[in-house]
């Protein structure tokens, strides 16, 4: 038997034009909290390190364990939604995230904080894919692009303001409020969800895929663990933990694939790759996700390390990317509703390729205004791609398989993004053979240093800067090549100039056909 469709007949037959907007409100509010938290804490790591008197590697676990928990919980969300009801599990995910946020703010030690972050990660891993499924199900096919366009505004704006908000809270000595700010947002999202979302009872007939659960947790968890270490250390790919993590992860995911293709009720429905639109959209964005998020990872490093910008100033420079992306996401969603996702996504990857090549040419004296112009172009491209690719992937997925499709999309993208960031970090640092002089890092006044020493320090600084620029060039050229491949893959997506029927196979299922679909 296939996974439960989780659609009550009443909910499909009762006319309520306002229901879809209430779903959008609860999903946007709830997931704004989850996405915001993914970046707001990044700028607080140094402050947390000082607050708990721990090393950089120890404080890094605040992010690493959150990522691990998120990656492990995401594949479980579809099964939990089918078994216990999508509304109940989605709201439970938000509750876990809020509870984890409270515990993070109260954490008396780093160990306690890391455990609380794991609770947040589990909550986020459950709610993110199910929120997407709720949104896709609530809107009719011809309005899904517009709905996901509005949702996309949140997905790009929340991480953009995260560093700004986190930096301000750290400057004001309000470290705990980095976590407490999730509480009012979460309560609003929960309230709207409890009052507005329709009950969609699960089915006791849905059985747990125990081998799949174990292998997915081991596979995704091991790879995310390995990439977090490799990305943190830059050249840490030879670290035994990284090697063993990748070996365990690859073997576990290979076994997972075999098990899932043979399972009658798989945890992640890999047979969805037999649907052309799902396969092409998911593979294109899995490839392109490295190019999509390359600038967001590399450019803040350039601005802070080479151009002397503070984290807050770098966040302000990056803000136009989010604003342009929000505008583009809203407009492109409406375009997708009319002509399909092919043209917006292809155009987006072409812009990414051009933009990434230009970023590979930046130097120490490149105008900040020109960088902002490139970021605006990149924002337009991100808005054209991110949400439209989700619409494209889910376009022909039957409603009864939707709860298993969204976790598959999220899990694969999270894994590829983590691997991509680690690879880019390695490309960047492999070009750097000299460190920035320690007295410069400490803010020493070089005018008070003896001239021979000052000359040696300045020579080291110039070498470091030149090598860093070379590393950035190599990393951006790699993302340029990836963007070209993603562009070519996207040409095979549905849409104009070919015949396009919006969501024909994933239209709401009439009550009398649900039993047949679930058989």
C-alpha positions as CSV (number, residue, x, y, z in Angstrom):
1,X,0.0,0.0,0.0
2,X,1.3,3.5,-0.8
3,X,1.7,6.2,1.8
4,X,-1.5,7.7,3.1
5,X,-2.7,10.8,1.1
6,X,-3.6,12.6,4.3
7,X,-6.4,14.5,2.6
8,X,-9.8,14.4,4.2
9,X,-12.6,14.3,1.7
10,X,-14.3,17.1,3.6
11,X,-11.4,19.4,3.2
12,X,-11.3,18.9,-0.5
13,X,-15.0,19.4,-1.1
14,X,-15.8,22.3,1.3
15,X,-15.4,25.6,-0.5
16,X,-13.2,27.9,1.5
17,X,-11.2,30.3,-0.7
18,X,-9.5,31.8,2.4
19,X,-8.0,28.5,3.6
20,X,-5.0,28.5,1.2
21,X,-4.0,31.9,2.5
22,X,-4.2,30.8,6.1
23,X,-2.0,27.8,5.3
24,X,0.5,30.2,3.6
25,X,0.4,32.4,6.7
26,X,1.2,29.6,9.1
27,X,3.9,28.1,6.9
28,X,5.6,31.4,6.2
29,X,5.6,32.4,9.9
30,X,6.7,29.0,11.3
31,X,9.4,28.4,8.7
32,X,10.6,32.0,8.9
33,X,11.7,31.1,12.5
34,X,13.5,28.0,11.4
35,X,15.3,29.6,8.4
36,X,16.2,32.7,10.4
37,X,17.9,30.7,13.1
38,X,20.2,29.0,10.6
39,X,22.1,32.2,10.1
40,X,21.5,34.4,13.1
41,X,23.7,32.2,15.3
42,X,26.7,32.2,12.9
43,X,27.9,35.7,13.9
44,X,27.5,34.7,17.6
45,X,29.9,31.8,17.6
46,X,32.8,33.9,18.8
47,X,30.7,35.4,21.6
48,X,29.5,31.9,22.6
49,X,33.1,30.7,22.6
50,X,34.0,33.5,25.0
51,X,30.9,33.1,27.1
52,X,31.5,29.4,27.8
53,X,35.3,29.7,27.7
54,X,35.7,27.0,25.1
55,X,37.8,26.5,21.9
56,X,36.7,27.3,18.4
57,X,36.4,23.6,17.5
58,X,34.2,23.0,20.6
59,X,31.9,26.0,19.8
60,X,31.6,24.8,16.2
61,X,29.5,21.9,17.5
62,X,26.7,24.4,18.1
63,X,26.2,24.5,14.4
64,X,27.5,21.1,13.4
65,X,25.1,19.1,15.7
66,X,22.2,21.3,14.6
67,X,23.0,20.4,11.0
68,X,23.3,16.7,11.9
69,X,19.9,16.6,13.6
70,X,18.3,18.5,10.8
71,X,19.7,16.0,8.2
72,X,18.6,13.0,10.2
73,X,15.1,14.2,11.0
74,X,14.2,15.4,7.5
75,X,13.8,11.9,6.0
76,X,11.6,10.9,8.9
77,X,9.1,13.7,8.4
78,X,7.2,12.1,5.6
79,X,6.6,8.8,7.5
80,X,5.6,10.7,10.6
81,X,3.2,12.8,8.6
82,X,1.6,9.8,6.9
83,X,1.4,7.8,10.2
84,X,0.2,10.5,12.6
85,X,-1.2,13.3,10.4
86,X,0.6,16.1,8.7
87,X,-0.9,18.9,10.7
88,X,0.0,17.2,14.0
89,X,3.5,16.5,13.0
90,X,4.2,19.8,11.4
91,X,3.0,21.7,14.5
92,X,4.9,19.3,16.7
93,X,8.1,20.2,14.8
94,X,7.4,23.9,15.5
95,X,6.8,23.1,19.2
96,X,10.2,21.2,19.4
97,X,11.9,24.2,17.7
98,X,10.4,26.7,20.2
99,X,11.2,24.4,23.2
100,X,14.8,24.0,21.9
101,X,15.1,27.7,21.5
102,X,14.0,28.3,25.2
103,X,16.5,25.7,26.4
104,X,19.3,27.3,24.3
105,X,18.6,30.6,25.9
106,X,18.8,29.1,29.4
107,X,21.8,26.8,28.7
108,X,24.2,26.9,31.6
109,X,27.0,25.1,29.7
110,X,28.1,24.4,26.1
111,X,27.1,20.8,26.4
112,X,23.6,21.8,27.4
113,X,23.5,24.3,24.5
114,X,24.6,21.7,21.9
115,X,21.9,19.3,23.1
116,X,19.3,22.0,22.9
117,X,20.4,22.9,19.4
118,X,19.9,19.2,18.5
119,X,16.3,19.5,19.6
120,X,16.0,22.6,17.4
121,X,17.4,20.6,14.5
122,X,14.9,17.8,14.9
123,X,12.1,20.3,15.0
124,X,13.3,22.1,11.9
125,X,14.0,18.9,10.0
126,X,10.4,17.8,10.6
127,X,8.6,21.1,9.9
128,X,10.5,22.3,6.8
129,X,9.5,19.5,4.3
130,X,6.0,19.1,5.8
131,X,5.4,22.9,5.6
132,X,6.3,22.7,1.9
133,X,3.9,19.8,1.4
134,X,1.1,21.7,3.2
135,X,1.6,24.7,1.0
136,X,1.7,22.7,-2.3
137,X,-1.4,20.9,-1.3
138,X,-3.4,24.0,-0.3
139,X,-3.1,25.9,-3.6
140,X,-4.6,24.9,-6.9
141,X,-2.1,24.1,-9.7
142,X,-2.4,27.4,-11.4
143,X,-1.5,29.4,-8.3
144,X,1.3,27.3,-6.9
145,X,4.1,29.4,-8.5
146,X,2.7,32.6,-7.0
147,X,2.3,30.9,-3.5
148,X,5.8,29.5,-3.6
149,X,7.0,32.9,-4.8
150,X,5.7,34.5,-1.6
151,X,7.1,31.7,0.4
152,X,10.4,32.2,-1.3
153,X,10.6,35.8,0.0
154,X,10.8,34.3,3.5
155,X,13.4,31.7,2.5
156,X,15.8,34.3,1.2
157,X,15.0,37.3,3.4
158,X,15.2,35.4,6.7
159,X,18.8,34.2,6.3
160,X,19.9,37.6,5.0
161,X,18.7,39.6,8.1
162,X,20.0,36.8,10.4
163,X,23.6,38.1,10.6
164,X,22.4,41.7,11.0
165,X,20.1,40.8,13.8
166,X,22.6,38.4,15.4
167,X,25.4,40.9,15.2
168,X,23.2,43.7,16.8
169,X,22.2,41.4,19.7
170,X,25.8,40.4,20.3
171,X,26.9,44.0,20.4
172,X,24.1,44.8,22.9
173,X,25.2,41.9,25.1
174,X,21.9,40.1,24.6
175,X,23.3,36.7,23.6
176,X,20.4,34.7,25.0
177,X,18.0,36.7,22.8
178,X,19.5,35.2,19.7
179,X,17.4,32.2,20.8
180,X,14.6,33.9,22.6
181,X,13.5,35.8,19.5
182,X,12.2,32.5,18.1
183,X,9.6,32.3,20.9
184,X,7.1,35.0,19.8
185,X,7.5,34.1,16.1
186,X,7.0,30.4,16.9
187,X,3.9,31.1,19.0
188,X,2.3,33.1,16.2
189,X,3.0,30.4,13.7
190,X,1.6,27.7,16.1
191,X,-1.5,29.7,16.9
192,X,-2.3,30.3,13.2
193,X,-1.6,26.7,12.5
194,X,-3.7,25.2,15.3
195,X,-6.7,27.5,14.4
196,X,-6.4,27.3,10.7
197,X,-4.9,24.0,9.4
198,X,-7.4,21.3,8.6
199,X,-7.1,18.0,10.4
200,X,-5.5,15.4,8.2
201,X,-5.5,12.2,10.2
202,X,-2.8,9.7,9.6
203,X,-3.2,6.0,9.1
204,X,-2.2,3.2,11.5
205,X,-1.6,1.0,8.4
206,X,1.5,3.0,7.5
207,X,4.4,1.0,8.8
208,X,7.8,2.2,9.8
209,X,10.6,1.3,7.4
210,X,13.1,0.5,10.2
211,X,16.0,-0.5,8.0
212,X,15.5,2.7,6.0
213,X,15.4,4.8,9.1
214,X,18.6,3.3,10.4
215,X,20.5,3.6,7.1
216,X,19.3,7.1,6.3
217,X,20.3,8.4,9.7
218,X,23.7,6.7,9.4
219,X,24.2,7.8,5.8
220,X,23.1,11.4,5.9
221,X,24.4,11.9,9.4
222,X,27.9,10.5,8.6
223,X,28.2,12.6,5.4
224,X,27.0,15.8,7.1
225,X,29.4,15.1,10.0
226,X,32.3,14.7,7.6
227,X,31.6,17.8,5.7
228,X,31.2,19.9,8.8
229,X,34.7,18.9,9.9
230,X,36.2,19.3,6.4
231,X,34.6,22.7,5.9
232,X,35.7,23.9,9.3
233,X,39.3,22.9,8.8
234,X,39.4,23.8,5.1
235,X,42.1,21.3,4.2
236,X,40.8,18.7,6.6
237,X,39.8,16.1,4.0
238,X,42.7,13.9,5.1
239,X,41.4,13.9,8.7
240,X,40.6,10.3,9.6
241,X,37.2,11.4,10.9
242,X,36.4,12.9,7.5
243,X,37.5,9.9,5.6
244,X,35.7,7.4,7.8
245,X,32.6,9.7,7.8
246,X,32.4,9.7,4.0
247,X,33.1,6.0,3.7
248,X,30.4,5.1,6.3
249,X,28.0,7.6,4.7
250,X,28.4,6.4,1.1
251,X,28.2,2.8,2.0
252,X,25.1,3.4,4.2
253,X,23.4,5.4,1.5
254,X,24.2,2.8,-1.2
255,X,22.6,0.1,1.1
256,X,19.7,2.6,1.8
257,X,19.1,2.9,-2.0
258,X,18.9,-0.9,-2.4
259,X,16.6,-1.3,0.6
260,X,14.3,1.6,-0.4
261,X,13.8,0.3,-4.0
262,X,12.8,-3.1,-2.6
263,X,10.6,-1.8,0.2
264,X,6.8,-1.7,-0.2
265,X,6.6,1.3,2.1
266,X,9.9,3.1,1.8
267,X,11.0,5.9,4.1
268,X,12.1,8.0,1.1
269,X,10.3,7.1,-2.1
270,X,13.3,6.9,-4.5
271,X,10.9,5.7,-7.2
272,X,9.9,9.3,-7.6
273,X,13.0,9.7,-9.7
274,X,11.0,7.8,-12.3
275,X,8.9,10.9,-12.8
276,X,10.8,13.0,-15.3
277,X,9.9,16.5,-14.0
278,X,10.9,15.4,-10.4
279,X,14.1,13.8,-11.5
280,X,15.3,16.7,-13.7
281,X,14.4,19.5,-11.3
282,X,15.9,17.8,-8.3
283,X,19.1,16.8,-10.0
284,X,19.5,20.2,-11.7
285,X,19.2,22.0,-8.3
286,X,21.3,19.4,-6.5
287,X,24.1,20.2,-9.0
288,X,23.4,24.0,-9.0
289,X,23.0,24.4,-5.3
290,X,26.8,24.8,-4.9
291,X,26.8,27.7,-7.4
292,X,23.6,29.1,-5.9
293,X,25.1,29.4,-2.4
294,X,28.7,29.9,-3.3
295,X,28.6,33.7,-3.0
296,X,26.8,33.6,0.3
297,X,29.6,31.5,1.7
298,X,32.7,33.0,0.0
299,X,31.8,36.7,-0.3
300,X,31.4,37.5,3.4
301,X,34.9,36.0,4.0
302,X,36.3,38.2,1.3
303,X,34.6,41.3,2.8
304,X,35.7,40.7,6.3
305,X,39.1,39.2,5.9
306,X,40.4,41.2,2.9
307,X,38.3,44.4,3.0
308,X,38.2,44.9,6.8
309,X,34.4,45.0,7.0
310,X,32.7,43.9,10.3
311,X,30.1,41.1,10.2
312,X,27.3,43.7,10.5
313,X,28.8,45.8,7.6
314,X,29.2,42.6,5.5
315,X,25.6,41.8,6.2
316,X,24.5,45.2,5.0
317,X,26.4,44.8,1.8
318,X,24.8,41.4,1.2
319,X,21.3,42.7,2.0
320,X,20.5,43.8,-1.6
321,X,20.8,40.2,-2.7
322,X,17.9,39.3,-0.4
323,X,15.8,42.2,-1.5
324,X,16.3,41.5,-5.2
325,X,15.7,37.8,-4.6
326,X,12.4,38.5,-2.7
327,X,11.2,40.7,-5.6
328,X,12.3,38.2,-8.2
329,X,10.8,35.2,-6.4
330,X,7.3,36.9,-6.3
331,X,7.4,37.8,-10.0
332,X,8.9,34.6,-11.2
333,X,6.3,32.5,-9.4
334,X,3.5,34.2,-11.4
335,X,5.5,33.6,-14.6
336,X,5.8,29.9,-13.8
337,X,2.1,29.6,-13.3
338,X,1.6,30.9,-16.9
339,X,4.4,29.3,-18.9
340,X,6.0,26.7,-16.7
341,X,9.3,26.6,-14.7
342,X,11.8,26.0,-17.6
343,X,12.4,29.6,-18.7
344,X,12.7,31.2,-15.2
345,X,15.1,28.4,-14.0
346,X,17.3,28.4,-17.1
347,X,17.4,32.2,-17.1
348,X,18.3,32.1,-13.4
349,X,21.2,29.7,-13.9
350,X,22.5,31.8,-16.9
351,X,22.6,34.8,-14.6
352,X,24.3,32.7,-11.9
353,X,27.0,31.6,-14.4
354,X,27.6,35.2,-15.6
355,X,27.6,36.5,-12.1
356,X,29.9,33.8,-10.7
357,X,32.4,34.4,-13.5
358,X,32.4,38.1,-12.7
359,X,33.0,37.3,-9.0
360,X,36.0,35.2,-9.9
361,X,37.6,38.4,-11.2
362,X,37.3,40.5,-8.1
363,X,40.4,42.0,-6.6
364,X,41.5,43.9,-3.5
365,X,40.4,47.2,-4.9
366,X,37.1,46.1,-6.6
367,X,34.4,48.7,-6.1
368,X,32.0,47.8,-3.3
369,X,29.2,49.3,-5.5
370,X,30.1,46.9,-8.3
371,X,30.0,44.0,-5.9
372,X,26.6,45.2,-4.7
373,X,25.5,45.2,-8.4
374,X,26.7,41.6,-8.8
375,X,24.8,40.7,-5.7
376,X,21.6,42.2,-7.0
377,X,21.9,40.1,-10.2
378,X,22.6,37.1,-8.0
379,X,19.5,37.8,-6.0
380,X,17.4,38.0,-9.1
381,X,18.8,34.6,-10.2
382,X,18.1,33.0,-6.8
383,X,14.5,34.2,-6.9
384,X,14.1,32.7,-10.3
385,X,15.5,29.3,-9.3
386,X,14.8,28.3,-5.6
387,X,11.0,28.1,-5.3
388,X,10.4,27.4,-9.0
389,X,12.6,24.4,-8.8
390,X,10.5,23.1,-5.9
391,X,7.3,23.6,-8.0
392,X,8.9,21.9,-10.9
393,X,10.0,18.9,-8.8
394,X,6.5,18.4,-7.3
395,X,4.6,19.2,-10.4
396,X,3.7,15.7,-11.4
397,X,3.9,14.0,-8.0
398,X,0.6,12.4,-7.0
399,X,-0.9,13.9,-3.8
400,X,-0.6,10.5,-2.1
401,X,3.2,10.6,-2.5
402,X,3.7,14.2,-1.7
403,X,4.6,13.7,2.0
404,X,7.5,11.5,0.9
405,X,8.6,13.7,-2.0
406,X,9.3,16.9,0.0
407,X,11.6,15.2,2.5
408,X,13.5,13.6,-0.4
409,X,14.0,17.0,-2.0
410,X,15.1,18.7,1.3
411,X,17.4,15.9,2.4
412,X,19.3,15.7,-0.9
413,X,19.7,19.5,-1.2
414,X,20.9,19.8,2.4
415,X,23.5,17.1,1.8
416,X,24.7,18.6,-1.5
417,X,24.9,22.1,0.0
418,X,27.1,20.9,2.9
419,X,29.4,19.0,0.6
420,X,29.6,22.0,-1.7
421,X,30.5,24.4,1.0
422,X,33.2,22.0,2.3
423,X,34.6,21.7,-1.3
424,X,34.7,25.4,-1.8
425,X,36.4,26.0,1.5
426,X,39.0,23.5,0.5
427,X,39.5,25.1,-2.9
428,X,39.9,28.5,-1.3
429,X,42.3,27.4,1.5
430,X,44.4,25.2,-0.8
431,X,45.7,28.3,-2.5
432,X,46.8,29.9,0.8
433,X,50.2,28.9,2.1
434,X,50.7,31.8,4.5
435,X,48.7,33.0,7.4
436,X,47.8,36.6,8.2
437,X,50.4,37.8,10.7
438,X,49.1,37.3,14.3
439,X,50.0,40.9,15.4
440,X,47.8,42.2,12.5
441,X,45.0,39.9,13.6
442,X,45.3,41.3,17.1
443,X,45.0,44.9,15.7
444,X,48.6,46.0,16.4
445,X,49.7,49.5,15.3
446,X,52.3,48.8,12.6
447,X,53.6,52.4,12.9
448,X,55.1,51.5,16.2
449,X,56.9,48.4,14.9
450,X,60.6,48.8,13.8
451,X,60.9,49.4,10.0
452,X,62.6,46.0,9.1
453,X,59.9,44.1,11.0
454,X,57.1,46.3,9.5
455,X,58.5,45.6,6.0
456,X,58.4,41.9,6.7
457,X,54.9,42.0,8.1
458,X,53.6,44.1,5.1
459,X,55.2,41.6,2.7
460,X,53.4,38.7,4.5
461,X,50.2,40.6,4.3
462,X,50.5,41.2,0.6
463,X,51.3,37.6,-0.1
464,X,48.4,36.4,2.0
465,X,46.0,38.8,0.1
466,X,47.3,37.7,-3.3
467,X,46.9,34.0,-2.4
468,X,43.4,34.6,-1.0
469,X,42.4,36.3,-4.2
470,X,43.7,33.4,-6.2
471,X,41.8,31.0,-3.9
472,X,38.6,32.9,-4.5
473,X,39.2,32.9,-8.2
474,X,39.6,29.1,-8.3
475,X,36.5,28.6,-6.1
476,X,34.3,30.8,-8.2
477,X,35.5,29.3,-11.5
478,X,34.5,25.9,-10.1
479,X,31.0,27.2,-9.3
480,X,30.9,28.8,-12.7
481,X,31.4,25.4,-14.3
482,X,28.7,23.9,-12.0
483,X,26.3,26.6,-13.0
484,X,26.8,25.9,-16.7
485,X,26.0,22.2,-16.1
486,X,22.9,23.1,-14.1
487,X,21.8,25.4,-17.0
488,X,22.0,22.6,-19.5
489,X,20.1,20.2,-17.2
490,X,17.3,22.8,-16.7
491,X,16.7,23.0,-20.5
492,X,14.9,19.6,-20.1
493,X,12.4,20.9,-17.6
494,X,8.7,21.3,-18.6
495,X,7.4,24.7,-19.8
496,X,7.5,27.1,-22.7
497,X,8.2,26.8,-25.6
498,X,6.8,23.3,-25.1
499,X,3.2,22.5,-24.2
500,X,2.7,23.1,-20.4
501,X,-0.2,22.0,-18.2
502,X,0.3,23.2,-14.7
503,X,0.2,20.4,-12.1
504,X,-2.0,18.1,-14.1
505,X,-1.0,15.0,-12.2
506,X,-0.7,16.7,-8.8
507,X,-4.1,18.4,-8.8
508,X,-6.3,17.8,-5.7
509,X,-7.6,14.2,-5.6
510,X,-11.4,13.8,-5.6
511,X,-12.6,11.8,-2.6
512,X,-13.9,8.9,-4.7
513,X,-10.4,8.4,-6.2
514,X,-8.4,8.5,-3.0
515,X,-8.9,4.9,-2.1
516,X,-7.7,3.8,-5.5
517,X,-4.6,6.1,-5.3
518,X,-3.7,4.7,-1.8
519,X,-4.1,1.0,-2.9
